[in-house]
Amino acid sequence: MPVQVLINLFIAFLWMFFQDEWSILSFFGGYLVGILVLFSLRRFFPASFYLKRFYSILKLFLLFISEAVSSSIYVIRQVIGPKVDITPGIFKTETELEGNMEITLLALLLTLTPGSVVMEVSADNKVFYIHGLNLPESEHAVIQSKIKYEKAIKEVTR
């Protein structure tokens, strides 16, 4: 992937050189030409097309933002309510992810989502121990978020 980005930047600068116009617009046009060239030559590279991974990263980021907003609304509703009726607790859930980067990314995303905190990861990196704000409801919500995050993380890293 880094090779493709460097080749695309090289094509963009080469385009500006041939156009004899050093501007952002000329660079952007060359960058688009570079994308088309790299897309047509993608079968010669060992890695997949780099914009595919960029799109997957963008999807993961937007998924995190939507999950954070929805869980923030839930937490705010619990806190502002006239009576605080929560049952915090700890539950465990298993993951299909492999590798330190994938496990760490999932743990961080779950921790940054309001209402849940990853307390511990087992030694074999397969089980998460998570503290939830309101156990019956938040356990279901965290597990649903975990499934969505796992799918998006697999798209980014594999």
C-alpha positions as a Markdown table, in Angstrom:
| # | Residue | x | y | z |
|---|---|---|---|---|
| 1 | Met | 0.0 | 0.0 | 0.0 |
| 2 | Pro | 2.7 | 2.6 | 0.8 |
| 3 | Val | 4.3 | 2.0 | -2.6 |
| 4 | Gln | 1.0 | 2.7 | -4.3 |
| 5 | Val | 0.6 | 6.0 | -2.5 |
| 6 | Leu | 4.2 | 7.0 | -3.4 |
| 7 | Ile | 3.6 | 6.1 | -7.0 |
| 8 | Asn | 0.4 | 8.1 | -7.0 |
| 9 | Leu | 2.2 | 11.2 | -5.5 |
| 10 | Phe | 5.0 | 10.8 | -8.1 |
| 11 | Ile | 2.4 | 10.7 | -10.9 |
| 12 | Ala | 0.8 | 13.8 | -9.5 |
| 13 | Phe | 4.1 | 15.8 | -9.4 |
| 14 | Leu | 5.0 | 14.5 | -12.8 |
| 15 | Trp | 1.6 | 15.7 | -14.1 |
| 16 | Met | 2.3 | 19.2 | -12.6 |
| 17 | Phe | 5.7 | 19.2 | -14.3 |
| 18 | Phe | 4.3 | 18.3 | -17.7 |
| 19 | Gln | 1.5 | 20.9 | -17.3 |
| 20 | Asp | 4.1 | 23.5 | -16.3 |
| 21 | Glu | 1.7 | 24.8 | -13.7 |
| 22 | Trp | 2.5 | 24.4 | -10.0 |
| 23 | Ser | -0.9 | 24.8 | -8.3 |
| 24 | Ile | -3.1 | 22.7 | -6.1 |
| 25 | Leu | -5.6 | 22.3 | -8.9 |
| 26 | Ser | -2.9 | 20.9 | -11.2 |
| 27 | Phe | -1.7 | 18.6 | -8.4 |
| 28 | Phe | -5.2 | 17.4 | -7.8 |
| 29 | Gly | -5.7 | 16.6 | -11.5 |
| 30 | Gly | -2.5 | 14.7 | -11.5 |
| 31 | Tyr | -3.5 | 12.8 | -8.4 |
| 32 | Leu | -6.8 | 11.8 | -10.1 |
| 33 | Val | -4.8 | 10.7 | -13.2 |
| 34 | Gly | -2.5 | 8.7 | -10.9 |
| 35 | Ile | -5.5 | 7.0 | -9.3 |
| 36 | Leu | -6.8 | 5.9 | -12.7 |
| 37 | Val | -3.3 | 4.7 | -13.7 |
| 38 | Leu | -2.9 | 2.7 | -10.5 |
| 39 | Phe | -6.4 | 1.3 | -10.7 |
| 40 | Ser | -5.7 | 0.0 | -14.2 |
| 41 | Leu | -2.4 | -1.5 | -13.0 |
| 42 | Arg | -3.7 | -2.9 | -9.7 |
| 43 | Arg | -3.3 | -6.5 | -10.7 |
| 44 | Phe | 0.5 | -6.0 | -10.9 |
| 45 | Phe | 0.7 | -5.0 | -7.2 |
| 46 | Pro | 0.8 | -7.6 | -4.5 |
| 47 | Ala | -1.4 | -5.6 | -2.2 |
| 48 | Ser | -5.0 | -4.6 | -2.9 |
| 49 | Phe | -5.8 | -1.1 | -4.3 |
| 50 | Tyr | -5.0 | 1.4 | -1.6 |
| 51 | Leu | -8.2 | 3.4 | -1.9 |
| 52 | Lys | -10.2 | 0.3 | -0.9 |
| 53 | Arg | -8.4 | 0.3 | 2.4 |
| 54 | Phe | -8.9 | 4.1 | 2.8 |
| 55 | Tyr | -12.6 | 3.5 | 2.2 |
| 56 | Ser | -12.7 | 0.8 | 4.9 |
| 57 | Ile | -10.9 | 3.1 | 7.3 |
| 58 | Leu | -13.5 | 5.8 | 6.6 |
| 59 | Lys | -16.3 | 3.4 | 7.1 |
| 60 | Leu | -14.8 | 2.3 | 10.5 |
| 61 | Phe | -14.5 | 5.9 | 11.6 |
| 62 | Leu | -18.1 | 6.7 | 10.6 |
| 63 | Leu | -19.3 | 3.6 | 12.4 |
| 64 | Phe | -17.5 | 4.6 | 15.6 |
| 65 | Ile | -19.0 | 8.1 | 15.4 |
| 66 | Ser | -22.5 | 6.8 | 15.0 |
| 67 | Glu | -22.1 | 4.2 | 17.8 |
| 68 | Ala | -20.6 | 6.9 | 20.1 |
| 69 | Val | -23.4 | 9.3 | 19.4 |
| 70 | Ser | -26.2 | 6.7 | 20.0 |
| 71 | Ser | -24.6 | 5.4 | 23.2 |
| 72 | Ser | -24.0 | 9.0 | 24.4 |
| 73 | Ile | -27.7 | 9.7 | 24.0 |
| 74 | Tyr | -28.5 | 6.6 | 26.0 |
| 75 | Val | -26.0 | 7.5 | 28.8 |
| 76 | Ile | -27.3 | 11.1 | 28.9 |
| 77 | Arg | -30.9 | 9.8 | 29.1 |
| 78 | Gln | -29.9 | 7.6 | 32.1 |
| 79 | Val | -28.0 | 10.4 | 33.9 |
| 80 | Ile | -30.6 | 13.2 | 33.3 |
| 81 | Gly | -33.6 | 11.1 | 34.2 |
| 82 | Pro | -35.4 | 11.9 | 37.4 |
| 83 | Lys | -34.4 | 8.6 | 39.0 |
| 84 | Val | -31.1 | 6.9 | 38.4 |
| 85 | Asp | -32.1 | 3.3 | 37.8 |
| 86 | Ile | -29.1 | 1.5 | 36.6 |
| 87 | Thr | -27.5 | -1.9 | 37.4 |
| 88 | Pro | -23.9 | -1.7 | 36.5 |
| 89 | Gly | -22.0 | -5.0 | 36.1 |
| 90 | Ile | -19.2 | -6.9 | 34.4 |
| 91 | Phe | -19.7 | -9.4 | 31.6 |
| 92 | Lys | -17.5 | -11.3 | 29.2 |
| 93 | Thr | -17.6 | -11.6 | 25.5 |
| 94 | Glu | -15.4 | -13.5 | 23.0 |
| 95 | Thr | -13.9 | -12.1 | 19.9 |
| 96 | Glu | -12.9 | -13.6 | 16.5 |
| 97 | Leu | -10.1 | -11.1 | 15.9 |
| 98 | Glu | -6.5 | -12.1 | 15.8 |
| 99 | Gly | -3.3 | -10.1 | 16.3 |
| 100 | Asn | -2.4 | -7.4 | 18.7 |
| 101 | Met | -3.4 | -4.5 | 16.5 |
| 102 | Glu | -6.9 | -5.9 | 15.9 |
| 103 | Ile | -7.5 | -6.7 | 19.6 |
| 104 | Thr | -6.2 | -3.4 | 20.7 |
| 105 | Leu | -8.3 | -1.5 | 18.2 |
| 106 | Leu | -11.4 | -3.3 | 19.3 |
| 107 | Ala | -10.7 | -2.7 | 23.0 |
| 108 | Leu | -10.1 | 1.0 | 22.4 |
| 109 | Leu | -13.3 | 1.4 | 20.3 |
| 110 | Leu | -15.4 | -0.4 | 22.9 |
| 111 | Thr | -13.8 | 1.7 | 25.7 |
| 112 | Leu | -14.3 | 5.0 | 23.9 |
| 113 | Thr | -18.0 | 4.2 | 23.3 |
| 114 | Pro | -19.8 | 5.7 | 26.3 |
| 115 | Gly | -21.4 | 3.3 | 28.8 |
| 116 | Ser | -18.8 | 0.5 | 28.4 |
| 117 | Val | -15.2 | 0.0 | 29.5 |
| 118 | Val | -13.0 | -2.9 | 28.6 |
| 119 | Met | -11.4 | -3.9 | 31.9 |
| 120 | Glu | -9.3 | -6.8 | 30.9 |
| 121 | Val | -8.3 | -9.0 | 27.9 |
| 122 | Ser | -7.6 | -12.6 | 28.6 |
| 123 | Ala | -4.1 | -14.0 | 28.1 |
| 124 | Asp | -5.0 | -15.7 | 24.8 |
| 125 | Asn | -6.6 | -12.5 | 23.5 |
| 126 | Lys | -10.0 | -14.2 | 22.9 |
| 127 | Val | -12.1 | -13.0 | 25.8 |
| 128 | Phe | -12.9 | -9.4 | 26.9 |
| 129 | Tyr | -14.2 | -8.5 | 30.3 |
| 130 | Ile | -16.3 | -5.4 | 30.0 |
| 131 | His | -18.0 | -3.2 | 32.5 |
| 132 | Gly | -21.4 | -2.0 | 31.4 |
| 133 | Leu | -23.5 | 0.9 | 32.7 |
| 134 | Asn | -26.9 | -0.9 | 32.8 |
| 135 | Leu | -26.2 | -4.6 | 32.5 |
| 136 | Pro | -29.1 | -6.2 | 30.7 |
| 137 | Glu | -29.5 | -3.4 | 28.1 |
| 138 | Ser | -25.9 | -2.3 | 27.7 |
| 139 | Glu | -24.6 | -5.9 | 27.4 |
| 140 | His | -26.8 | -6.4 | 24.4 |
| 141 | Ala | -25.8 | -3.0 | 22.9 |
| 142 | Val | -22.1 | -3.6 | 23.5 |
| 143 | Ile | -22.2 | -7.1 | 21.9 |
| 144 | Gln | -24.0 | -5.6 | 18.8 |
| 145 | Ser | -21.4 | -2.8 | 18.6 |
| 146 | Lys | -18.6 | -5.4 | 19.0 |
| 147 | Ile | -20.0 | -7.4 | 16.1 |
| 148 | Lys | -20.1 | -4.3 | 13.9 |
| 149 | Tyr | -16.6 | -3.2 | 15.0 |
| 150 | Glu | -15.2 | -6.7 | 14.3 |
| 151 | Lys | -16.5 | -6.7 | 10.8 |
| 152 | Ala | -15.2 | -3.2 | 10.0 |
| 153 | Ile | -11.8 | -4.0 | 11.6 |
| 154 | Lys | -11.4 | -7.1 | 9.5 |
| 155 | Glu | -12.1 | -5.0 | 6.4 |
| 156 | Val | -9.4 | -2.6 | 7.4 |
| 157 | Thr | -6.6 | -5.0 | 8.5 |
| 158 | Arg | -7.1 | -8.0 | 6.2 |
